[in-house]
Amino acid sequence: MALLQIAEPGQSPKPHQRRLAVGIDLGTTNSLVAAVRSGLAEPLPDAEGRVILPSAVRYHADRVEVGQAAKAAAASDPLNTVLSVKRLMGRGVEDVSHLGEHLPYRFVEGESHMPFIQTVQGPKSPVEVSAEILRVLRERAEATLGGELVGAVITVPAYFDDAQRQATKDAARLAGLNVLRLLNEPTAAAVAYGLDQQAEGVVAIYDLGGGTFDISILRLTRGVFEVLATGGDSALGGDDFDHAVAAWIIDQAGLSRDLDPAAQRQLLQAACAAKEALTNADSVEVVHGDWRGTLSRDIFDALIEPMLARSLKACRRAVRDAGIELEEVEAVVMVGGSTRVPRVREAVGELFGRTPLTDIDPDQVVAIGAAIQADTLAGNKRGAGDELLLLDVIPLSLGLETMGGLMEKIIPRNTTIPVARAQDFTTYKDGQTAMMIHVLQGERELVSDCRSLARFELRGIPPMVAGAAKIRVTFQVDADGLLSVSARELSSGVEASIQVKPSYGLTDGEIARMLQDSFQHAGGDKAARALREQQVEAQRLLEAVQSALDADGERLLGEDERLAILAAMDELRALAAGEDAHAIERQIKRLTQITDAFAARRMDASIKAALAGRRLNELEE
Amino acid sequence: MGSPCHFALFGLQPDFRVDLAQLAARYRELAKAVHPDRFAHASEREQRLALEQSAQLNEAYQTLRSAPRRALYLLSLSGEALPLEATVQDPEFLLQQMHWREELEELQDSADLDGVAAFKQRLKGAQNELDERFAECWNDPARREEAERLVRRMQFLDKLAHEVRILEERLDD
């Protein structure tokens, strides 16, 4: 393992030193980690030179195996080997049974509604399984890059809802990763392509992966990637093609649909192999047990037609949502392994009336884009003038349950994030003192057709006649696409708020236990870990304040203010060299408070500068 | 104090006529300055400020780029905020509304895609005409009532345009 680097007290690390940050594509079938090295974004290989890590996790009694070896054991040890865990992220037990397939696991219910998989190591949540994959990628990156990571950008399907995003972030936390940003996969692909080809104008990204489908329409203008609309299906992908082929084999071979887990895995492997062979061949021999048959590309194309049609419909909707016509799309980019299927390429080409771009390996393009964004977020400046900015949107409308079981939309889909929006509600009974806030996500009018994200109560409303109270509910979605909701009764100021902990997420208790387990697993102890975390946080803050001082200290601060900040920094530096985690934490808070006004002034100044710069340009033009 | 004026944020004087290309360009410049991605490595306080500023900027941009929302915002700047669902004292337009709706229902029943396209075209024309009329009168206190009536018409047509989109989606099945 690489040794941690510690600078001499009072000295920040050399300014030219690159901060190590990676992009991770946590895929349904395969995962990758990529980083910018010597100006070039590329996937990082493992010790054997392989860049792709199959998203397969096998639990042994005393250890965990991730990747190729685990995938190979899927048929022989189906109950302890988890494949395509991404399809289970942020889903409830009942959703899982609706995924339209038989999963060979034994599910048990945890404290939360999340389905846990029973393994030889006990019940494992999808979040923990994903964390195992992320941990392997983190270790690979640290070994290759030779240092500790500042953070990671982790990609998610654009169509992931709040619960699925939160689950992904929880998994990263368990794996010991600092998440710089959750980035939508198609947007990441657009970054990889856009920068590569200096593209301008409207592009469509068609991203069909193992288990999810996304379509995003973006406008590229001088380094700004503006998502106009996004759509998709978080349960549609190459896995479904495999299931369709498997069902065809069952029909042809006259097999029973009730297969044991091992036979089911074998069947799916045969189906997947046949699908892949059809990329370059017109027909393929399929062998399953005693049965032998021929699958032609025509039959295969017919089998996947319904799924393909669903994806094309989503494309048309996204184009409408973007407020443009199909002809205005200037380039179509293919992302995800399933876009290797010839019929998929052909159908997408027909829809948009142009040949889709496939220059960058569709399995790697997302990780490469994420690495570029991670490098930017970590503070490694790119050349002046070609700053990169990604403006993304929420994929699904957010709203509240109102009287009669109806969904009232507060933030419509395809709204640019970050966004904050408030709406006022009132009581419907005289003397009503509490109100249930039920947060929903989806497009349908009936609550029962939408996804329930969270419920919380606002209590202590002063008794008034019906309709007199004024309750303001504020929705805020951050740049990761994560929602928080607060509610306030305006006349009394009674307040209730929650960081939306999705109904299908892990409870805080479950996360605490898992973190505890992972410390024990890593052989460390909790106190040492807590100290280390505070030290890292202190370092991060010190660097942030120092660079703010360097940039604007003279201009925006009085001498007294500047000296006070410097003194607080010295104190924090001294504490961070010691071992009192609480004292470090307190001083971090103090320094944050002291720099409060400075931060606000800097923000104002940067807005003014942006406007002034604009006007100057216009004068020149 | 409340949030600053949406127009001022973009360095513009309040007006209904807005150069949308220029607005978009300024939006991108401002977004570059305040987006949380610019502060991923800054202190927590700066990150929170960036989040708030960006949300405010996005809200301002969404308001100004949409004609009905911009119109409503202008009226709220120069007087009482308009009640959302006021009784419409506009019999002439009420009649027209009924015609529009009947037509849309017929299009749905006949699943006539060309008809929908033509309907959209006419709707767009009606919207442009309203925009022109509003631009003429919004700043004249004596014509406030007329301006309010026009905003309500704009809102109705906006809702209708949304319904057309839903219809298109349904016909796409």
Boltz contact constraints between the chains, C-beta under 6 A:
constraints:
  - contact:
      token1: [A, 180]
      token2: [B, 40]
      max_distance: 6.0
  - contact:
      token1: [A, 224]
      token2: [B, 28]
      max_distance: 6.0
  - contact:
      token1: [A, 313]
      token2: [B, 172]
      max_distance: 6.0
  - contact:
      token1: [A, 316]
      token2: [B, 172]
      max_distance: 6.0
  - contact:
      token1: [A, 320]
      token2: [B, 165]
      max_distance: 6.0
  - contact:
      token1: [A, 377]
      token2: [B, 37]
      max_distance: 6.0
  - contact:
      token1: [A, 377]
      token2: [B, 40]
      max_distance: 6.0
  - contact:
      token1: [A, 379]
      token2: [B, 41]
      max_distance: 6.0
  - contact:
      token1: [A, 389]
      token2: [B, 32]
      max_distance: 6.0
  - contact:
      token1: [A, 389]
      token2: [B, 35]
      max_distance: 6.0
  - contact:
      token1: [A, 416]
      token2: [B, 58]
      max_distance: 6.0
  - contact:
      token1: [A, 418]
      token2: [B, 51]
      max_distance: 6.0
  - contact:
      token1: [A, 418]
      token2: [B, 54]
      max_distance: 6.0
  - contact:
      token1: [A, 418]
      token2: [B, 55]
      max_distance: 6.0
  - contact:
      token1: [A, 419]
      token2: [B, 55]
      max_distance: 6.0
  - contact:
      token1: [A, 419]
      token2: [B, 58]
      max_distance: 6.0
  - contact:
      token1: [A, 420]
      token2: [B, 55]
      max_distance: 6.0
  - contact:
      token1: [A, 478]
      token2: [B, 51]
      max_distance: 6.0
  - contact:
      token1: [A, 479]
      token2: [B, 36]
      max_distance: 6.0
  - contact:
      token1: [A, 541]
      token2: [B, 43]
      max_distance: 6.0
  - contact:
      token1: [A, 544]
      token2: [B, 42]
      max_distance: 6.0
  - contact:
      token1: [A, 544]
      token2: [B, 43]
      max_distance: 6.0
  - contact:
      token1: [A, 592]
      token2: [B, 43]
      max_distance: 6.0
  - contact:
      token1: [A, 592]
      token2: [B, 45]
      max_distance: 6.0
  - contact:
      token1: [A, 596]
      token2: [B, 45]
      max_distance: 6.0
  - contact:
      token1: [A, 599]
      token2: [B, 45]
      max_distance: 6.0
  - contact:
      token1: [A, 599]
      token2: [B, 46]
      max_distance: 6.0
  - contact:
      token1: [A, 599]
      token2: [B, 49]
      max_distance: 6.0
  - contact:
      token1: [A, 603]
      token2: [B, 49]
      max_distance: 6.0
  - contact:
      token1: [A, 603]
      token2: [B, 53]
      max_distance: 6.0
  - contact:
      token1: [A, 606]
      token2: [B, 33]
      max_distance: 6.0
  - contact:
      token1: [A, 607]
      token2: [B, 33]
      max_distance: 6.0
  - contact:
      token1: [A, 610]
      token2: [B, 29]
      max_distance: 6.0
  - contact:
      token1: [A, 610]
      token2: [B, 30]
      max_distance: 6.0
  - contact:
      token1: [A, 610]
      token2: [B, 33]
      max_distance: 6.0
  - contact:
      token1: [A, 611]
      token2: [B, 11]
      max_distance: 6.0
  - contact:
      token1: [A, 614]
      token2: [B, 26]
      max_distance: 6.0
  - contact:
      token1: [A, 614]
      token2: [B, 29]
      max_distance: 6.0
